[in-house]
Amino acid sequence: MYDVYSWSTSNGRKVHIMLEELGVDYTIHPIEIGRGDQFTPEFTAINPNQKIPAIVDNDGPNGKAFKVFESGAILLYLGEKHGQFYPKEITKRYEVLQWLMFQMGGVGPMFGQAHHFRRSSGEKVPYAIERYTKETRRLWSVLDARLADRNWIAADEYSIADIAIFPWCARFEWQGISLDEFPNVKRWYQTLEARPAVQTGMVPMQPRGT
């Protein structure tokens, strides 16, 4: 059983999709970031960086509860523990890992900045909007080229790389992107969008089974 501390964000959705794909039991503990739940002593004890998501594996190593924070680390932990969506063969494993890092180091930060300056910033900053929109579009081009001759992001199989990237691409309209501009990403996106676990995981505050 997992305790999941999360909210309806792209990073939160990654973890919920993974848990749904694994079909494991978990309990949701909403951390409403808009009102500052992430700064409470209780949550800080789970994640000292005060960001969602975080999980507690109540059946962790040696039978002890184990805390994991950072969405990429959570995907790696779950993939390795359950032996799914994270290949064991070393070249495939590192292919998946490279694209997971592509999401963590590029897609997440850059798309997030595009969301902020295009939608949330109280002051319109043309330089920032142009900078992050341009970089977001470049990253979409990288993904489109990658998917030109394959169905999945890495290792010729559905993996945590796909799970990590999808929720960020789901906000394409926030980024000024049309899926029709990137047909290979669109095909991949629609394939993932049709998966039941993805559909449930994209509504992470919804109780499991409803």
C-alpha positions as CSV (number, residue, x, y, z in Angstrom):
1,M,0.0,0.0,0.0
2,Y,1.2,3.4,-0.9
3,D,0.3,6.8,0.6
4,V,0.5,9.4,-2.2
5,Y,0.8,13.1,-1.4
6,S,0.0,15.0,-4.5
7,W,-2.1,17.5,-6.4
8,S,-3.4,18.1,-9.9
9,T,-0.2,19.0,-11.7
10,S,1.8,17.5,-14.5
11,N,4.3,16.0,-12.0
12,G,1.6,14.7,-9.8
13,R,-0.2,13.1,-12.7
14,K,3.0,11.2,-13.7
15,V,2.9,9.3,-10.4
16,H,-0.8,8.6,-10.5
17,I,-0.6,7.2,-14.0
18,M,2.2,4.9,-13.0
19,L,0.3,3.6,-10.0
20,E,-2.7,3.0,-12.1
21,E,-0.7,1.2,-14.7
22,L,0.8,-1.0,-12.0
23,G,-2.6,-1.7,-10.5
24,V,-1.4,-1.3,-7.0
25,D,-3.3,-0.1,-4.0
26,Y,-2.8,3.5,-2.9
27,T,-4.4,6.2,-0.8
28,I,-4.5,9.8,-2.0
29,H,-3.6,12.6,0.4
30,P,-4.4,15.9,-1.4
31,I,-1.7,18.6,-0.9
32,E,-3.5,21.7,-2.0
33,I,-0.5,23.8,-3.1
34,G,-2.6,26.9,-3.7
35,R,-3.2,27.2,0.0
36,G,0.3,26.1,1.1
37,D,-0.3,22.6,2.3
38,Q,3.2,21.7,1.0
39,F,4.8,23.9,3.7
40,T,3.3,22.1,6.7
41,P,5.6,20.3,9.1
42,E,3.8,17.1,8.3
43,F,4.5,17.2,4.6
44,T,8.0,18.7,5.1
45,A,8.8,15.6,7.1
46,I,8.1,13.5,4.0
47,N,9.7,15.9,1.4
48,P,12.1,18.4,2.8
49,N,12.0,20.2,-0.5
50,Q,8.3,21.0,0.0
51,K,7.2,20.0,-3.5
52,I,4.6,17.5,-4.6
53,P,4.4,14.6,-5.4
54,A,5.8,12.3,-2.7
55,I,5.0,8.8,-1.7
56,V,5.4,6.6,1.3
57,D,5.8,2.9,0.5
58,N,4.4,1.1,3.6
59,D,5.9,-2.1,2.4
60,G,9.3,-0.7,1.6
61,P,12.7,-2.4,1.8
62,N,13.2,-4.8,4.7
63,G,9.5,-4.4,5.5
64,K,9.9,-0.8,6.6
65,A,8.0,2.3,5.4
66,F,10.1,4.2,2.9
67,K,9.6,7.8,1.7
68,V,10.4,8.9,-1.9
69,F,10.1,12.4,-3.3
70,E,10.8,13.9,-6.7
71,S,8.5,12.6,-9.4
72,G,11.3,11.1,-11.6
73,A,12.8,9.2,-8.6
74,I,9.3,7.9,-7.7
75,L,8.9,6.5,-11.2
76,L,12.3,4.9,-11.0
77,Y,11.5,3.4,-7.6
78,L,8.1,2.0,-8.6
79,G,9.4,0.7,-12.0
80,E,12.3,-1.1,-10.3
81,K,10.3,-2.4,-7.4
82,H,7.5,-3.8,-9.5
83,G,9.6,-4.8,-12.5
84,Q,7.4,-3.0,-15.0
85,F,7.9,0.0,-17.4
86,Y,11.6,0.2,-16.7
87,P,13.7,-2.4,-18.6
88,K,16.3,-4.6,-17.0
89,E,18.6,-4.9,-20.0
90,I,21.2,-2.2,-19.6
91,T,21.1,-0.5,-23.0
92,K,17.3,-0.3,-22.9
93,R,17.4,0.8,-19.3
94,Y,19.7,3.7,-20.0
95,E,17.7,4.6,-23.1
96,V,14.7,5.0,-20.9
97,L,16.7,6.8,-18.3
98,Q,18.1,9.3,-20.8
99,W,14.6,10.3,-21.9
100,L,13.4,10.5,-18.3
101,M,16.2,13.0,-17.7
102,F,15.2,14.8,-20.9
103,Q,11.8,15.3,-19.2
104,M,13.1,16.2,-15.8
105,G,15.8,18.6,-17.0
106,G,14.2,20.0,-20.1
107,V,10.5,19.4,-20.7
108,G,9.3,20.0,-17.2
109,P,11.3,23.2,-16.4
110,M,10.9,24.8,-19.8
111,F,7.2,23.9,-20.3
112,G,6.6,25.0,-16.7
113,Q,8.2,28.4,-17.4
114,A,6.1,28.7,-20.6
115,H,3.0,28.0,-18.6
116,H,3.9,30.6,-16.0
117,F,4.8,33.5,-18.3
118,R,2.1,32.8,-20.9
119,R,-0.7,32.3,-18.3
120,S,0.1,33.0,-14.7
121,S,2.5,35.9,-14.5
122,G,0.8,39.1,-13.3
123,E,3.1,41.1,-15.6
124,K,3.5,40.3,-19.3
125,V,7.2,39.9,-20.0
126,P,7.6,39.6,-23.8
127,Y,11.2,38.5,-23.6
128,A,10.4,35.6,-21.2
129,I,7.3,34.6,-23.2
130,E,9.3,34.5,-26.4
131,R,12.3,32.7,-24.7
132,Y,10.3,29.9,-23.1
133,T,7.8,29.5,-26.0
134,K,10.7,29.1,-28.4
135,E,12.4,26.5,-26.2
136,T,9.2,24.6,-25.7
137,R,8.6,24.4,-29.4
138,R,12.2,23.2,-29.9
139,L,11.6,20.4,-27.4
140,W,8.4,19.4,-29.1
141,S,10.4,19.2,-32.3
142,V,12.9,16.9,-30.6
143,L,10.0,14.6,-29.5
144,D,8.5,14.7,-33.0
145,A,11.8,13.6,-34.6
146,R,12.3,10.9,-32.0
147,L,8.8,9.4,-32.7
148,A,9.1,9.5,-36.5
149,D,10.0,5.9,-36.7
150,R,8.9,4.4,-33.4
151,N,5.7,4.0,-31.3
152,W,7.3,4.8,-27.9
153,I,9.8,7.3,-26.6
154,A,12.5,4.7,-25.6
155,A,13.5,1.1,-25.8
156,D,10.8,0.1,-28.2
157,E,8.3,-0.3,-25.3
158,Y,5.9,1.7,-23.2
159,S,8.0,2.9,-20.2
160,I,8.3,5.5,-17.5
161,A,9.7,7.8,-20.2
162,D,6.3,8.0,-21.9
163,I,4.6,8.2,-18.5
164,A,6.8,11.2,-17.5
165,I,6.4,13.2,-20.7
166,F,2.7,12.7,-21.4
167,P,1.2,14.9,-18.7
168,W,3.4,17.9,-19.8
169,C,2.4,17.4,-23.4
170,A,-1.3,17.4,-22.3
171,R,-1.0,21.1,-21.6
172,F,-0.1,21.8,-25.3
173,E,-2.6,24.6,-25.6
174,W,-1.0,26.4,-22.6
175,Q,2.2,26.4,-24.6
176,G,0.8,27.8,-27.8
177,I,1.2,24.4,-29.5
178,S,-1.2,22.6,-31.9
179,L,-0.9,18.9,-32.0
180,D,-1.3,19.0,-35.8
181,E,2.1,20.8,-36.0
182,F,3.8,17.7,-34.6
183,P,2.1,14.6,-36.2
184,N,4.4,12.0,-34.7
185,V,3.8,13.4,-31.2
186,K,0.1,13.6,-31.9
187,R,0.0,9.9,-32.9
188,W,1.9,8.9,-29.7
189,Y,-0.2,11.3,-27.6
190,Q,-3.5,9.8,-28.8
191,T,-2.3,6.3,-28.1
192,L,-1.5,7.1,-24.5
193,E,-4.6,9.2,-24.1
194,A,-6.7,6.1,-24.9
195,R,-5.1,4.0,-22.1
196,P,-7.5,3.6,-19.2
197,A,-4.8,4.0,-16.6
198,V,-3.7,7.3,-18.2
199,Q,-7.3,8.5,-18.2
200,T,-7.7,7.8,-14.5
201,G,-4.2,9.1,-13.6
202,M,-4.9,12.4,-15.4
203,V,-7.6,13.1,-12.8
204,P,-5.4,12.4,-9.7
205,M,-7.7,13.7,-7.0
206,Q,-10.4,11.2,-8.1
207,P,-10.6,8.3,-5.7
208,R,-9.4,5.0,-7.2
209,G,-12.1,2.9,-8.7
210,T,-14.5,5.8,-9.4
